[in-house]
Amino acid sequence: MKNEYILAIESSCDDTSIAIIDTNYKLYANIISSQLAHNDFGGVVPELASRLHLKNISYCMDMALQESQINLEEISAIAVSINPGLIGSLLVGTSFAKGLAWSLGVPLISVNHMLGHVFANKIANPDLQAPWLALVISGGHTELVEFESESKFQIVGNTVDDAAGEAFDKIAKILNLGYPGGPVIDKLAKEGDPNFHKFPQAMNIKDNYNFSFSGLKTSVLQYIGKQSDEFIQLHLNDIVASAQHAIVSILVKKTIAYATKNNIKKIIVAGGVSANSYLREQMQAANKKLKADIYFPPIKLCMDNAAMIGAAAIRKYLNKEFAKLDLNAFSTKGIKEV
């Protein structure tokens, strides 16, 4: 049987990525160009991100084709993330995808970026089948989603304000640790005591699966404001370990509680925060009684990348669920079918 290749495009925020994957979830290339220029601003500058996507996208495609040793004429479909994200960045990827699909005469497939994070798990586990419960934690999103099938799901928990990823970034900014905050906090916390200070865990209510992290950010800010510079430097690892514990413990508690109550035996953790080593450790520790199968993406597939967009597009390709060439991007938050 002839291999069917999908060329996937991701440009929702500040990473330009092109991947080539086949319909059996075999990955041939996953090129990512990260925009380090934003680090000087402590966050992503939307206009700058859009311009850098324009500069880098063709180069990324050329690199993906070269690495995969696959020609454009062999591509069976073009997949692209069209939401959520920065609208200017999304438009660059969407426009590029539409032009490429038209020129090659192949189908166009639209993908929700957050669904992409979920399906990143299928690249390492192609036989993974729903039902499952997904904890999706990436950037401005923290969602608990129950999947009845790969295309039928319901959001059972959501953030009511700041997401977990935003909390990591804002806490890192308060402590002058740089951007992005997640990786540096994860690293420093390994040498700290997570029980050094008890930061609040908002919405810690039975049978409530929503999340809130804005209060944690404020609590850290107020705590730091009361300490001397010497105290902060002496106990920096302990402070970030305590803040990380407040974020991770509520994520784990609500996920395991929902899975236990509804007898769900497969849990998928997805998104940039799924790379956090403490989250991985605590999720497995909390699972001892439930004994569910817990899946994390490989570290290199946790962050924004086109491989996950291609993985999410495979089902739609096989079912011939194609988009029209008048497809447009939109920035509405949340996991959804598009």
N, C-alpha and C positions, 0 to 999 in steps of 0.2 A: 504493500500500500504506500502511495506517495505521501511523504511528510507534508503537513500543512503548517506553515509558519505564520505567526502573527508578529507584526512589528508594532511595539507599544510605545507610547509617548506620555511622559509625565512632566508637567510644568506648573503645578498648582501653587507653589510657593517660591522657594529660593534654590531648588535643585532642578537642573535640566537633565533629563534622563531619557535614553532610548534603549529599549531591550528587544531581543528577538527570542521567542519562545515557541515551541510547537504544541500541538493540541494534546500531547501526553505530559505536559508540564515540564518538559526538558528545556533547560535554559541554555542558550547558545551565546548570549552576550547581554550584559547589563551595564551600560556606560552611564556614569553619573558625574556631572560637573557641578560641584558645590560652589556657591557664591560667597567666598570669604570676605568680600568687600563689605558685607553687612555687619561684621563683627565690630567695626569701629563705631557703629551707631547703637549698639546694644539691642538690636532687633532688626527685622527685615524692613527695608525701605521699598514700598511697592513699585514706584516708578523705576528705581534702579534695578529691581528684580526683573521687570518686564524687558528692559533694554538688554540685560545680560542674557536672558533667554533667547532673544533675537540674535544675539551675537554667537551663542554657543550651540543652538539646536542642530544646525546642519553639520557642524563638526562632530557632534555626538552621534548623529546617524552614520556618518562616514566611518567612525571608529567602530560602531556596532556591526556594520556590514563587514568590515575588515576582520574583526575578531571572530565573528561567527563563520566567516567564509561562505556566506549566503548572499546571493545576488538579489537586487530589488525585484527582478522578474520572477523570483521564486516565492515572493511574499504573497500569502493568500488573503490577508486582511490587515487593516490598520486600526489599532485601538488607541483611545486617548481619554485621559481624565478630563471631565468637563465641569465637575464641581465636587466638593466645595474648595475654596481657595481664594487667592487674590485674583480679581477679575482680569486685570491686565495680563498677568502671568498665564492664566487659563486660556485667554484668547490667543496668545502666541502659539501654544500647543495645539489648540483646536483648529486654528487657521492652517497651520502646517500640516496637520493630519488630513484635513479636508482636501487640500491641494494635492497631497501625496496619493490619497485614495483615488481621487479623480484621474490623476495622471497615469496611475497604474491600472485603472479599471477594476479595482478590488473593493470589497465591502468596507464600510466604516462602522466601528463599534464604539459606543459611548460607555464610559465607566465612571461610577462614583468613586472618588478617591478613597473614602473610608472603607468601602467594600474591597477596594484593592488591598488595603492593609490586612483585612481578614483573610483574603485568598492568598496572601503571601505564604501562609502556612501550607498551602497545597503544593507549593514547589518542592518542599522537603518531604511532604507527605501526600503524594498524588492520590492515594487510595482513601484519604480522609473523606468521610461522608457525613452529611447532616442526618439527624438533628445534633445541634451543639449550642452552647452558650458562648457568646463572644464578648470579651471585655476589650473595648476599642479605646485606646488612650494615645492620642496624637495631637500635638499642638493645642488648638482651642477646643478640642473635642474630648469628652469622657462619656462613653455610652456603654450600657450593658444591653446586649441585643440577643434575643432568643431566636434561633434559626430552626424552623420546622423543616425547611429544605433550603437548597442553595439560593433560591429565588423568593422564598416566602419567609418573612421574618417580622418581628415586632420589637420596638425599643421598649425595654422594661425599666430602664433607669437612665438618667441623663444628668448632666451638670446644670445647676440652676444659675451659675455665675461663672467664675473662673474654672478652667479645666486643670487637670493634674499637671500637664506639660507647662501650662502658663504659671502654675504655682512654683515649679522648679525654676523657671526662668526669672520670675520676679524675686524669689528668695535669693537667688544667685546675684541679682542686681543689687539688692539691699546690702549684701555682703561684699560687693565689688569683686565678684569671682569671674566676671566675663559672661559672654554669650556664645553658644547656648548653655543654659544652666544645668540641664540634666546630667550630662557626662561628668562634669567637674564635681558636682555634688555627690554623685555615685562613687567617684574615686576617693574623695576626702572622707566620706562617711564610713568607708571600710576601716579607717583608723579611729573611728569615734564610737561613743556610747549612745545607742539609740534611746536609752532611758535617762539621759542626762537631764533633760528638761521635758516636761509634758506639755506639748503644744496641743491645741484643741482639734477635735475631729468632728466637724459639723455634720448635722443630719444623721447622727449615730442613733437611728431609731429603728426598732424592729419592724420588719415588713415594708420598709421604705428603702427603695433602691436607687434614689437620686443622690447626687453628689454636690458638694459645695466646698470650694477651696479659697474663696476670697477672704474669709475670716482668718484662715491660717496665715496668709500673707500679712494681714494687719497685725496679727499676734506676734509674728516674727519681727516685724518692724518696731513694734512697741517694746518688745523684749530687748532688742539690740540697742534701742535708744536709751535704755536704763543702765547699760553696761559700759565700762571703760574700754578704751582701745586695747589695753593690755589684756584684759579679761577675754575679749573677743578673739584676739590672736592666740592666746593660750588654749582656749576651748573651742576654736573654730571647727575642728573635726567633730566634736561632740554636739555642737549646735546644729550643724548640717545633718548629722546622723539622726538627731531628734526630729528635725523638720521632715526629713525623708521618711522616717517611721510614721509620722502623722499622716502623710500622703498615702503611703503604701498600705498601711494596716487597714484603712477604711476601704480601699479598693479591694483588697483580699477578702475582708470580712463580708462585704455585700455580695461579691461574686460567689463565694462558697455558700453563703446563706441561701441565695436564690437557687443555686444548683441543687442544694440539699433539699429544700422545700419542694422543688419540682422534679426531683429524681433525675437530674440531668447528669450523664456520665461522660460527657465530652465538653471540655472547656478550651476555648481558643483565646489567647491573649495576643493583641495586635496593636500596631502603631509604634511610634518612636519610643514611648516610655516602656514598651515591652522589652527593650534592651537593658533596662535597669536590673542590675544583679541582685539587689535586695528584694525587688518585687518577685523575681524568679524563685529566689530562696524561700521567701515567706509564703508564696502561693503553694509550693510543693509541701511545705511544712503544715499548712492549714488543710491540706487535702488528705491527711492520713486516715481520717474517719470516713470521708466520702469515697475515697479511692477512685476518683474520676481520672480519665485520661486527659492530661493537660498538655497543650501544644503551644510552643513559642516559636516564632520565626527565627531562622538563623540571624545572628546579629547584623550581618551585612544587608538583610532584607527588612530590618525593622524601620529604618529611616525611609524617607520618600524615595521611590525608585520606580522605574518603568516595568520591571519584571513583575511586580505585583499587579500592575494595571493589565498586563498581558494575561496573567493567571486568572484575573476576574473576568476577562473577555472570552475565555475559552468556552464556557457554557453558552454564552450568547452566540458565539460563532457556530457551534454545533447545532444550536436551535434556530439558526438563521434569523436572529433578532438584530437586524442591522439598522443603523441610523441613516437619515437622509442627509444630503449635502448642505441643507440649510440649517444643520445642527448649530446650536449656539451654546456658549459656556454661561454658567451662572454661579453665583457665590454663596447661595443659601447653605447654611450649615446642616450637618447631619448625614447619617447613613441612609441611603434610599436607592431604589432602582431608578435608572435614568435611560 
